[in-house]
Amino acid sequence: MNLEISDWDAICSQFSRMFQHLGEVTITEKHLSYSSIKPNVSTSLMLTDDGHLVASMPLHNIDSRFEQVIFDDSLESIRLIGPAFDYTYTIPTEILQLRGNL
């Protein structure tokens, strides 16, 4: 699903579906955030309605701006694209396994 930042409500809906039951999810009018829960691998992602991205995975952190959001069909990754920026956040396999436990 390919969305522009102006489609904030749709981004919120997809984000909620993507990270449901995989950790702590916060959704407000201004920002979305996901954080894994111990003992799982430490990872987090935050998006704001004005296009700010903060992501943390083992061995790297990202702090940048985006305009376009692309959710893959399986809701396992989210691609964020800005004027000079293209980043894909993929949910770690260890955490994705939690979906099978439901």
Disulfide bonds with the S-S distance in Angstrom:
none
